[in-house]
Structure formats: structure tokens, C-alpha cells
Amino acid sequence: MTGWRLGSGPCGPTCSLIDVGNSSTSQRTFIENKNNDFYYFGNFTVEYQTGSEHQTSDLYITSNYTEHVVAVSTTETWELLSMKFYALLQPPESKEDIFGAFTPNDDGSTLSKIPVQFLVEVVQSLDTPRFVPPTYGSNHQFVVFKGASWETTIYVNSGTSPLDGLRLICDSNHFKSSIVQRDPSKTDVSFATVYWADQFSQAKKSIVCVTAIDQNMVESAELLCFLIEYIDFQFTFSQPTNSSGRPHFINVPSQSENITCPINATCIIPVFVFSSRPVSNISIIDSRVNFTDITPVSPDNTTSKTYRSDLYIRHLVAEEIKLCLKAEDINGNPSDVLCFRMDYVPPDPCLQKPCLNDGICFSDKITGDFVCKCINDFTGQYCDKGKDPCTPNPCRHGVCYDSAVPYYCYCTDDGINPNQYEGDNCEICKDPLACEATTSTTTAELSTGVTTETSGTAETTESFTTHELTTKSEATTKIICSKTEELTREDLVTMKKTIYSGIHQLNILILGEVS
């Protein structure tokens, strides 16, 4: 598992919630080639002992890995990926340290600077079974519409020991596996089919996991899992019958209805044909879908003169696609062309609840983006920005900080030293006599606009002018400023008290030409 700052890892610069579950292999390769650095995202090394000597070498896994995006956080700006790899190790009885060094780039794109290290001790050389293409990858999703059957073929390279069978780990006893057969076109490859042995009776979601076991009882290291969702929706459109007895489609999607399917998932749609003569073939004649397959035609056991097949379709882009089918009977008589539309949609980003503080999420099924509708005065893309609790300042004799919930009042006159007030809003005076004297002095000075300074027997009176200061909250606070350069410490303290009681914070006080 590797974590990266969002947009800086193998997921690519445009990484978002719609990439979750997708492979990052192509993006990783593109970025490495672009930077002319195959170790751009880090590298693996292996240290092993031969006799009394220790040796270190690079562990090349460039073509022997799978990597997928596990999670994305747009609010905290990170992406999480999972990599599975295999590598050729040394002979038995050797101990090897493997280091995964994900070196941080200059921009600090990795979330962790600590390399991974794990010890591998080879105790016996086993030729373990491995899943090979065209087997679907782990965590592949299937969407099965009512009337269709589910099955998938598992291909296994078991090496020198023949494949004995598949072990199923599932949540239902309806999942079964067929007998093992050898693939005549590939050396050391066998296959078996995993299928649902009964008709889906109700809307549900299931998961089935598979491991392969050879005749030496050695089990595959990888656990292959599939997600299956059943859609309890019956298609009802049928083509008009014809007098010549040609085949025609029944209980199939119509051209006016859209079938929704997640991108990169395999949707399975049942296809039924009514014909007075046996149907020999159902073919796809027009489609821009990335991957399609159709099972062999067989008689439908529930209705006479009806034949069926299952259509497997998978597409990698969020868009609307038209798909057309045609059926033929054993005499070559064709049916009318059947066309319908498939609406491929990205994963719903609202399922990850990106809107904070009870915000309502609205998703765009075309782009995979989302919009948060914020409530309770919260704002921001994720409703993560609340209104400033310090505007207006709730602290009667102090400075307000919004770092605490809902806010924190530091009771002070100068922003540094605590004063004689306390309470949540600095409204309680610890020394009533001192507070009363301070309040009286400040009120008198503000009401006259004149201050008097006594030095010995000389008394000087200085006039004050009034200026305005606009704070961050755009509230206007009047500040009394003096034109004279003869200011006493008491004058400054009185002014600071007046200023701090009206604004959030002031770091620099400018009085005329004196700062």
C-alpha cells in the first residue's frame, strides 16, 4: 500500500474519486516514460546471502505487478494505491531482505519517507498455481439482469503439477465450479468455470472468492474475488411477429430505454428469440463497446420455440453507446435488427460522503463530479468552511481565536499579557474595583476627546483626531490618534484598551508619525 499527495502518484495528475478501483498501470508507465525515469515512483532492492557474502541488487518488477487505486480523499488531498507483485528469489535456504524504497520526489509527493522492509526466507521451491489472462482481475464487478445467468472462466497456470480444482469461498451454496479442463492452445494452462447454479430469485449482492489447487495440494497465493449484483428488472419489449416464421426478439430491451451499467463492470443481459425453427446464431452487428461476448444459443426450458443467450458487455468510458443484435435460424433466415442503448456511468462519488457538516451531495453521472449543497451557514466545495465565530468579536475584554470550537477568548488588553477578566467571553472581572477604575478612565477620555498629562506643575493639553480602520471583517472601528509626539505610556495603554475591545487583533499600532 502506498500513499501519495493527490495528483502526484501513479494514479496520475487528474486523479479523482472516479479512479477508485481502476488500474494505475498505464498512468504509472506513462509518467515514468515522460520523466525518462523507471524509478520515478521508487524502486525495490533485494539483499541476500550467498555463503558468507552479502549481495544487493535491484529487484525488477516492471512487468510482474498489478496496481489499483484503493481510495481517494479530495478533502485531505491524498490517494492510496495497492500493488501486488512477484519476483524471482534465490534458491532454497537463503534469507533475503526486500526493501521497497519509495523515495520522495523534490515536491514531497509521497506521504511517508520511511521505506518498507520485509524478510523472506525460502524454505522450499514450490511451483504454485497462478491465475492468467483472460481471467478477470480480482474485485471485478458483474451486474446481472433478471433472466440472465452468471458464470466466469478461470484460467490457471499450474506449472509442472496439473491443476486439481478450484476452492470457492462464498456467501451462498449456489456457487459451483465445473471440472478442470486443459487449454489446448496454451502450455501448462488449465481452466474451470465458476457459475451460479440456480436462477437469481431476488435482488441481492453476492461475493465469491476463488483459489486454485494443484494435484500436489499446493494452493495459489492469490485470492481472486468477484462482486455480483443482481438487478430485479424484467425487459418486456418484443419485436412484431412475421408471417414468414423468421426469428424475432422477445422480452429484450427496447430502443427507447437506457440500460445503466457502471464503467469497467461487466453487465450481463438476457437475450430471447422466438422462432419456429431452431436458432443457430445471435450476433452483435453494431457496437462501440470495448468488450463484448455472447454465450452459445440454447433452448429456453420455460417457453416453447424460444431460444436464449446471455450478452456480456463491458465499457471503460462514461458515455452512451448503441448496441445492435441480429439472430438467424438454421436455414439462415435473419431476424430484424434489434438496437438498444447502454448508459455507462462512473462510480457515484456521493457514496464516499465528501460533503461535510451535513451537506447534501449531488453527483453528475456523466462526469463523475459532484456538488455539495451546504446548510447551517457552511460554505466551500466540501461544506468545510463555517462562518467566522470571531466576527463580530464576542470577547468583551479579550482577543478571539477560532482554532477552538466554537471559539476561544483570551482575556488580554495588549494581546500578550492576561488582564483582570475571565469567563467564556471575558465578561467577568476578577477585581471589580480595578475594572471599575479602568472603565471610568477610558469612558472619560473617549467622551471628551482630550487627554491631560501632568508633569510637575506644568499641564499640557493635546487634541486628538479621529481616524477609521477597516478590519478583516470589514467592520469599521474608530481609533483615537494623537498628532503630538509627546505621548505617555498611560496614553498608549488607554488607546490599546479601546482598540482591543473593538477588533479581532492588532499587531502594529501607528499613532500619527509615531509607530
N, C-alpha and C positions, 0 to 999 in steps of 0.2 A: 504494500500500500504506500503510495507516495502522494504528498500534498503539495500544492503549488498555489501561488497567488493567481487569482482568476485571470485567464488570458495569457499567462506566461508559461504554462506547462504543455505537455504533449496533446492536450485537448485542442489547442490552437488559440489564436488571438480573439476569435469570436465565440469562445466557449460560453454556453448558456445552459439553462435548465433543459432545453430540448435535446442536449447531447447526452444526458444521463442514460446509461445502458448501451450506448453506442461504442464501437471500437475506435480507438485513437491511433491505430497503427499507421494509417495513411497520413494523418496530420503530423505524427512524430517523424515519419520518413521525410515528408516534405520540408519540415523545418530544419532537420539535420542536413539535408542536401542544400537548402538555401544558405545555411551558415557554413557549409563545407566542413562540418564537424560531426562525425558519427558519435562522438561522446558529448554532444551539446547538452543532453539531459542527464549526464552522468554515465558511469561505466561500472562493470563488475570485474573484480580480480579474484584469483584463487591462489592460495598459498598451500603447498603440500610438501610432504617429506618423502624423500627417496633415500633409503638407507639412513645415513647420518646427515644428509644435506637437506636444507630447506630451499625450496624454489618458489618463485612467484611469477605468475603470468596472467595476461588478460583472459577473461572468460567471455568468449564471443557468443552472444545470444541473439544476434541481429535478426536471424530468421527463425529462431526457435522460441518465440514468445507470443502470447496474446495479451492485449491490454485493453481495458474498458474503463469508461468514466463511471464512477460509482455514485458520486454526489457532487452537487454544485451549490454554493451559497452566494447569491448575488448581494445579500446584505452585508456579509462579512468578507466578501470578495476572495473566495478560495475555491479550488477544485480538487477533488480526491479521485485518484485512479488506482486500479488494481491490476497487477501484472502477474501472469503465470509464465514460467519459463522452464526449460530443461536444458541440461548441459552435460557433456561427456566428462566424467570424472576419471580418476586414476584406478588402477587395479585394486582388488580386494586388500583389506587390512591396512589401507592407507587412511590417514586422517587429514582432512582438508578444511581450511578456513576459507569461507567465501565472504568477500566484502562487497557490499553494494554501496558504492561511493557516489551519492547524488550531490556532486559538487555545486555549490551555489554560484549562479552567474553574477556578473557585476551588479545587476539590478536587484539582487537578493530575491530571486524568483522562487526559490524553494522555501517551504515553511520551516524545515528543520535542517540544520547544518551537521547533524550527527549521522555518520554513515552506519549502515546496517551490517552486522557481522553475525554469521552463524556457522556452527561447526557441523561438518558432515563426516560420518565415519562409515566407510564402505565395508560392510560385513560379508556380503555375498553379491555376486553379479547375477541379477535376475533380468530376464528378458520380459518385461511387463507388457501387458496389452495396452495399446494406445488407440484412442479414437482418431479417425482420419476422415477427411472430406470424402463424400459430400454430406457428412453428418452435420446437423445443425449445431451451432455453438451452445454452450451452457447458458441457461436463463432465457432461451428463446421463447417468445410468446406465440401461442396459437389462439385464434378466435374461431370457434366452431359454431356455425349457424344451424338452427334446428333442421333435422333431417339428414345432416352430414355425419360421416364417420371420421374418427381421428386415428391416424397412425403415422409413424415416422420410422425410417430405416436407419439403423445404427451400424456404421462400418468400423471395423476394428482390425488393426494390425497387431497380431499376436506373436509375431516373430516365428521362432522355430517350434514353439509349442502350439498346437491347434487350439482354437477358441472353443471353450466348453459351453458357454452360455452367458446370459445377462442376469444380473441381480437387480431387482426392482425395489425401490424404496418409495412408497407412495401412500396417499391418504385414502385409497379405495382399493378393494379387491377386484374391481372391474378391469384394472390394468393387467394386461398379459403380454408375453413375448413369444414369438414364433421360434421354430427350431433354427439352428445355425446352418448357414449355407456358405460355401466357398465362392468368392468372387473370381470367375474365370479370367477376368481381364487384368487382375492385379495380384502380384505375388504376395503371399502371406496375409492377404486381406480376406476376412470373412464378414458376414453381415447377418443381422436378425432384425425383425420388425417388432416394435413395441406398439400396442394398439389398445383402444378401449373396447372391451369385449361385449358391451351392451349399448343400446341406444341411450343417449342422454335424456333423462326424463324431466329435468327441471333446470332452471337457471342456476349455475354454480360455477365456482372456480376450483381448479384442482392443480396439484403439482405432482410430478413423478420424476424421480431421480434414478440414474442407471449407472452401474459399474460393470465392467467386463471381467470375466474369469476364464483363464485358460485351463487346459487339462492337467496342469501341474498344481492347480488351485492357487495360482498367483493372480491377484486381483489388480486391476488398473488403479493407478494412483489418483486419477482424476475422477471426480463425481460429476456426472452430466445431469443437469436438471432442466425440465421444461415446465412452462406455465401454460395452463389450458383454461380458457374462458368460454363458457357455453352461452350462446345468445338464443333465448327462447322466443324466436320470431319466425313465423312461417310465411314464406313467399307464396303469393296467390295468383300471380299473373300467368295466363295461358294463351298461347297463340291460337288463332282460329283453326278449326278443323278444315280439312280439304277433301274434296270428293275423290281424288286420286289415291288416297290412302298413304300419302307421303308422311314422313315423321313430322311431328310438331312438338315444341317445348311446352311443358305444363308445370305449374307450381314453381315458377322461376322469378327472378327479379324483373321488373318492368323498366322501360326506358325512362319513366317519369320519377322513379325513386332512386335516391342515393344510398349506397351501402357504405357505411362508415367503417374504416379499418385503420388501426394505428400504423404509423410508418415503421418499417423494419419488422413488423409482425406478419405471420402467415395466417391469412384468413381462408377458411375452408367453407365453400358454398356448395350445397347440393344441386345437382342438375338432373332433371327428369324429362324424359322424352316418351311420348305416346306414339306407337307405330304398329300397324297391322302386320309388319314383317320385322324380324329381329334387327336391332340397331347394331351396326358394326363399328361405328366410329363417331365420336364427338370431338371436334377440333376447335382450336382458337384461331380465328382468321384475322382479327384486328385487335391489337393491343400494344400499348407502350409501357406496360407493367414490366418492372425489372426482372422478376422471376415468376414463371407460371408453370404449372404442371396439372395434368388431369389424369385421374385413375382410369383403368380399363373399364369399358362398359359391361354392366352385368344386369340381369333381370331384376326388377324390383319385386320382392316377395309379397308386398302388401297389395299391389294392384296388377291386374292382368294387362297384358300388352304394354306394359310400362317398363322402361329401362332407365338405369340411373348411372351416374358417375359423380365424383367429387372433384371440384375445381380448387386447386391450391394456388394462391396468388400472394405475392409479397412485393412491396414497393418501398423505395428508400427516400422519396421526396414527398413533402406535403403538397399535394395538388389533386385535382380532379382528373380521372382517367376514364376513357371509354373502353369497354371491352366487348367484343362480339364473338358469338359462337355459331357453329353450324353442325348439324347431325346428318348422318347418312345411314340408310338401311343396307342390308346385304346385297341388294340389287343396284346399289349406287344412287338411289333416289335421295336427293337432298331435302332438307327442311328449309323453311325460310330462316333468314339470318336473325338471330336474337342479339340485341345490343342493350347494355345497361351501363350505368356509371358507378365508379368506385371513388369515394371521397377519402383520401389518405390524410390523416391528421396527426400532428405531433403530440407527444405526451402533454397532458394538461398540467401547466406549471402551477395551477392553483392547488393541486394535490399536496404540494410541499409547503403550503400555507406561508407564502412570502410576505403577506400583509400583516403588519404588527398592530398591536393595540386595538384589536377587534375590527380592523379594516376589512372591507369586503373586496374579494378578488374577482376580477372579470378577465377571462382568457380569450385569446384570439386563436381559433382552431386552425387558421391558415398559417400564421407566422410563428405560433408558439409563444408569443409575447403575452404579457398580462398588464392590467391596470388596477391599481388599488384605489378604492373609494374610501376616503378616511372619514372618521367620525370623532366626536369629542375634542374638536379643535386641533387634532393632529394633522400634520402635513408631511410632504416628502414622497418620494417614489414608493417607499415601503411603509408609509404612515409612521415613520420612526422619529419624526421631529414634532415635539409638543410645543405649545406656546410658552414663552419665556415667563417663568413664575416670578422673576425678579423685576418685571415691568408691569405696573409701577412698583417701586421698591416697597415691600411690605415691612421692612425693618425700620422701626421708628427712630432708633438711635444706633444704627449699625450698618454694616455692609452685607448685601445679599449675595449668596452663591447658589447656582442652580445645579451644582455637582451632586447634591443630596436630593432625596425625594421627600416632599415636593421641592423644598429649598432649605437653605441654612442661613441663619442670621448670625454674623459675627459682630458682637457689640463692641464698637470702637468709634473713636472720634477722628483718629488720624489714619485709619486703615491698617495700623500695625499694633498699637498697644490697646489692650482692653479698657473699656471705661466702666462706669459705675452702674451700668444697666445689665439686665438679664431677662430671661423669658424667650419664648419662641420667636417673638418679633421685637426683642429688646425693648419691651414696654414696661418692665418692672425695674424700679430704681432700688438698688441695694442700700443707698444712703440718701433718704428723702431730702434732708437739709441741703446737701451738696447739689443735688439735682435741681432743687427749687432755686438756689442761688444762681446756678448756671443759666437756667431758663429765664430768670428775671433779667440778668445782664444781657443776654442775647436779644430778648424782646425789646429792651430799651434801646439798644444800639440800632436794631433794624427799623424801629419806628421813627427815630429822629434822623437817621441817615448821617449822623455826626458822631465822631468819637473824640474823646478828650484824653490827652496824655499829660500827666503831671510829672515834672522833673524839678525837684527842689521847690522854688517859689514861682517858677515860670510855668505858664499854662498855654499850650498851643492847641488850636482847633483846626482840623483838616477836613475839608469837604470830600465826600465820596461821590463817585459817579456810578451809575448802574449800567451793566452790560448784560448780554444774554449769551448763554452757552447751550448748544444743541447736543444732547446726549445721544447714545446709540439707539435709544428707544424713541428718538425724535421728539421727546418732551423737552420743553424749554424751561431752563432754570435760571433765575436771575442771580447774578453774583455781584457782590459789592466790591468794587476795586478802588484802590487809592491812587491818586496821582502823585502823592508825595513819596519821597524816598526815605522818610523818617518813620519807619514802621516798627512798632514794638512787638515782642514775642506774643504779648497778650492779644494784639490785633490779629495776628496770624491764626492763633488758636480759635478766636471767635469766628473768623471767616471760615476756617476749616469745618467747624461745627455746623455752620449754616450750609455749607456746600454738601457735606456728607449726609445731611438729613434729607436732601432733595434728589440726589443722583446715585447711580449704582456704584461707581468707583471713580476716583480721580487720582492720577499718579503724579501729575505736574500741575502746579498752581502758578499762574502768571498774574502778577499784580502790576499793571502799568508797565513800567520799564524795569521793574524788579522781578526776577524769577526765583 
